């Protein structure tokens, strides 16, 4: 996923391995809450943790060719995709340690005004692998994830959901790049990520002044846009997810099960960091 663009919200609608706590930055240590009880793995925390575990397993089995192209992110290879996830984790980790993340609002309603669906600017989206290679990178991810998972265990917010959506989207990208089947629909990140994508597509639908659209898969349905839906699009959860996250071409979006001609809604599938690919 390219991180150079963002969508600005308007008022409106709507896996194994454990994280490590301890030293988190030079001269600072992450402290567990005073009650010392382990964080409950709610959907956001459980989803992010499962993504990290799944991607770690995929990146150490083989191991894969780190220079292999990633179709979902044409500008990146497998190594850069992995680096992006750790860069994002490090950014969130630093916000937590500095106290900046403490102001994070809770709630699962409409995105707040000005919310960005991109997590990092393009020039910071990836970084070279460390001297220790992919193994060291994955160790860094496990180490940094302790505070991040604790943060995700707290009251849900749109920004927490965006973090999970970004991670899960890139797990799907990695699986595609390696020729590995998608995860089962029981993946705990899926409902969180799908909900965030539906919110983003809803903003885009309204931004294009389009009638509302009902989106359906075997997981359920989402109303995107405002008002009564004028059309329905249906497909497997995987195809719907790929369409909403800029991974399906226009022809493939048209190939989903539409109740009417989809032409008016096609532009809405380009939103925030996501662009409908030409091929």
C-alpha positions in Angstrom: 0.0 0.0 0.0 1.4 3.4 -0.9 1.4 5.8 1.9 1.9 9.1 0.0 -1.8 10.0 -0.1 -4.5 10.4 2.5 -8.2 10.9 2.6 -9.6 13.7 4.8 -12.8 12.8 6.6 -16.0 14.8 6.6 -18.7 14.4 9.2 -20.8 11.5 8.3 -21.5 7.7 8.2 -20.3 5.2 8.5 -2.7 -16.8 13.2 1.8 -17.6 16.7 4.8 -16.0 18.7 4.5 -13.5 21.6 5.5 -9.9 21.9 8.4 -8.9 24.0 8.3 -6.1 26.6 11.3 -4.4 28.1 13.8 -1.9 26.7 12.0 0.2 24.1 14.2 3.1 23.3 17.4 4.6 24.5 17.0 5.3 28.2 13.3 4.4 28.4 11.4 1.3 29.4 7.8 0.3 28.8 5.9 -0.3 32.0 2.8 -2.5 32.2 -0.3 -1.0 33.8 -0.3 -0.9 37.6 -2.6 -3.8 37.9 0.0 -6.0 36.2 -2.7 -8.1 34.5 -2.0 -9.1 30.9 -3.8 -7.1 28.3 -7.0 -8.7 27.1 -6.7 -9.6 23.4 -9.6 -7.6 22.0 -10.2 -7.6 18.2 -7.6 -4.9 17.4 -4.9 -6.3 19.6 -5.6 -10.0 18.6 -5.7 -9.0 14.9 -2.4 -7.1 14.9 -0.7 -9.8 16.9 -1.9 -12.5 14.5 -0.7 -10.6 11.5 2.8 -10.3 13.1 2.9 -14.0 13.9 1.6 -15.0 10.5 4.0 -12.7 8.6 6.9 -13.8 10.8 6.2 -17.5 10.0 5.9 -16.7 6.2 9.2 -14.7 6.3 11.3 -17.3 8.1 9.9 -20.4 6.2 12.0 -21.1 3.2 13.1 -18.3 3.5 11.4 -16.4 0.7 13.2 -14.3 -1.9 13.3 -10.9 -0.3 13.8 -9.2 -3.7 10.6 -10.8 -5.1 8.0 -8.3 -6.3 4.8 -7.6 -4.4 1.9 -7.3 -6.8 -0.3 -5.4 -4.3 2.5 -2.8 -3.8 4.3 -2.5 -7.2 7.0 -0.2 -5.9 8.1 -2.6 -3.2 9.7 -6.0 -2.9 9.1 -8.5 -0.1 11.9 -7.1 2.1 10.6 -3.6 1.7 7.1 -4.7 2.6 8.4 -6.3 5.8 10.4 -3.2 6.6 7.2 -1.0 6.2 5.4 -3.0 8.8 8.2 -2.5 11.3 8.6 1.2 10.4 4.9 1.7 11.2 5.2 -0.2 14.4 8.2 1.9 15.4 6.3 5.1 14.7 3.4 4.0 16.9 5.7 2.7 19.6 7.5 6.1 19.7 4.2 7.9 20.0 3.2 5.7 22.9 6.5 6.1 24.7 6.4 9.9 24.2 2.9 10.1 25.5 1.5 11.5 22.3 -0.7 8.5 21.8 -2.4 9.1 25.2 -4.6 11.7 23.5 -6.0 9.0 21.2 -9.8 9.3 21.1 -12.0 6.2 21.6 -15.0 5.2 19.7 -16.0 3.4 16.5 -18.3 6.0 14.9 -17.5 8.2 11.9 -13.9 9.1 11.4 -13.0 12.4 13.0 -12.4 15.4 10.8 -8.9 15.4 9.3 -8.2 11.7 9.9 -5.5 10.3 7.6 -5.8 6.7 6.4 -2.1 6.7 5.5 0.3 5.9 8.3 3.7 7.1 7.0 4.8 9.6 4.2 6.2 7.9 1.1 9.8 8.9 2.0 9.6 7.1 5.3 7.4 4.1 4.3 10.3 1.7 4.2 13.9 1.5 5.3 16.9 -0.7 4.4 17.1 -4.1 6.2 19.3 -4.0 9.3 22.8 -5.6 9.2 21.3 -8.8 10.7 18.9 -9.1 7.8 15.3 -10.3 8.0 15.8 -12.1 11.3 16.9 -8.9 13.1 14.1 -7.0 11.5 11.5 -9.5 12.8 13.2 -9.4 16.3 12.8 -5.6 16.2 9.1 -6.0 15.4 8.6 -8.4 18.2 10.4 -6.1 20.7 8.5 -3.0 19.5 5.1 -4.7 19.5 4.8 -5.0 23.3 3.6 -1.4 23.9 1.8 -1.3 20.6 -0.3 -4.4 21.4 -1.0 -2.9 24.8 -2.2 0.3 23.1 -4.4 -1.7 20.8 -6.0 -3.5 23.7 -7.5 -0.2 25.0 -10.8 1.3 23.8 -11.2 1.1 20.1 -10.5 4.2 18.0 -10.3 4.8 14.2 -6.6 5.2 14.3 -6.1 1.9 16.1 -8.3 0.3 13.4 -6.2 1.9 10.7 -3.1 0.3 12.1 -4.7 -3.1 12.1 -6.1 -2.5 8.6 -2.7 -1.5 7.2 -1.0 -4.6 8.8 -3.7 -7.1 7.6 -3.7 -5.6 4.1 0.0 -6.2 3.8 -0.3 -9.7 5.2 -2.6 -10.4 2.2 0.0 -8.7 -0.1 2.8 -10.9 1.3 0.7 -14.1 0.8 -0.1 -13.1 -2.8 3.6 -12.4 -3.5 4.7 -15.8 -2.0 1.8 -17.7 -3.7 0.3 -18.6 -0.3 -3.5 -18.9 0.1 -5.3 -16.1 2.0 -6.1 -16.7 5.7 -9.4 -18.1 6.7 -12.2 -15.6 7.5 -11.7 -16.3 11.2 -8.5 -14.2 11.2 -9.1 -11.8 14.1 -7.9 -8.8 12.1 -10.4 -9.2 9.3 -13.5 -7.6 10.8 -11.5 -4.7 12.1 -9.8 -4.1 8.8 -13.0 -4.5 6.8 -14.8 -2.0 8.9 -12.1 0.6 8.4 -12.1 0.0 4.6 -15.9 0.4 4.6 -15.6 3.8 6.5 -13.0 5.0 3.9 -15.1 3.9 0.9 -18.1 5.6 2.6 -16.2 8.9 2.8 -15.1 8.5 -0.8 -18.7 7.7 -2.0 -20.0 10.8 -0.3 -17.1 12.9 -1.5 -18.1 11.9 -5.1 -21.7 12.9 -4.3 -22.8 9.3 -5.1 -25.8 7.5 -3.8 -25.2 5.0 -1.0 -24.0 1.5 -1.8 -24.6 -1.8 0.0 -21.5 -4.0 0.1 -22.1 -7.7 0.9 -19.9 -10.7 1.5 -20.3 -14.0 3.5 -19.1 -12.0 6.5 -22.0 -9.6 6.4 -22.9 -6.3 4.8 -21.8 -2.6 5.1 -23.6 0.5 4.0 -21.2 2.9 2.4 -22.3 6.5 1.7 -25.3 8.2 3.0 -29.0 7.5 2.7 -30.8 4.5 1.2 -28.6 2.3 -0.9 -29.2 2.7 -4.7 -27.2 -0.5 -5.5 -25.6 -3.6 -4.0 -22.2 -5.1 -4.8 -21.5 -8.6 -3.5 -18.6 -11.0 -3.6 -16.3 -13.2 -1.5 -14.8 -11.4 1.5 -11.4 -11.6 -0.2 -12.6 -10.0 -3.4 -14.5 -7.3 -1.6 -11.5 -6.6 0.6 -9.2 -6.4 -2.4 -11.6 -4.0 -4.2 -11.9 -1.6 -1.3 -8.1 -1.6 -0.7 -7.0 -0.7 -4.3 -6.0 -4.2 -5.3 -8.6 -5.0 -8.0 -8.6 -3.5 -11.5 -11.7 -1.7 -12.8 -12.6 -4.8 -14.9 -12.4 -7.0 -11.8 -14.5 -4.6 -9.7 -17.1 -4.6 -12.5 -16.9 -8.4 -12.4 -18.2 -8.5 -8.8 -22.0 -9.1 -8.4 -23.6 -5.7 -9.0 -27.3 -5.1 -8.9 -27.0 -2.4 -11.5 -24.4 -0.8 -13.7 -21.4 0.0 -11.4 -20.0 2.8 -13.6 -20.9 5.6 -11.2 -19.2 4.0 -8.2 -15.9 3.0 -9.8 -14.2 6.3 -9.1 -15.0 6.0 -5.4 -12.8 2.9 -5.2 -9.8 5.2 -5.5 -9.5 6.8 -2.1 -6.9 7.8 0.5 -3.8 5.7 -0.1 -5.6 3.3 -2.5 -5.7 3.6 -6.3 -7.5 1.2 -8.6 -4.7 -0.3 -10.6 -4.7 0.0 -14.4 -3.9 -3.8 -14.7 
